[in-house]
Amino acid sequence: MAKAIFHQDFHYTSRIRNAGWSAKSALEAQHFPQEFIDAAVAAGCATIPPPRVATKPADDSAQP
């Protein structure tokens, strides 16, 4: 599942399978199939959030 932030409501019927999806605008990212996310981004209704970067805690064992 892919995720996107929807800026306005978006409704989509799949061209590949017998399915359809709807998303309401929200400030947080929502998870949907990639086909739906691609269509929403192409229509200007959603943006893909930047990837989260995992941070590694500092290694304190090297301290004298």
Helices and strands as residue ranges (DSSP letters): E 2-6, E 10-13, E 20-23, E 30-32, H 34-43, E 46-47, G 60-62
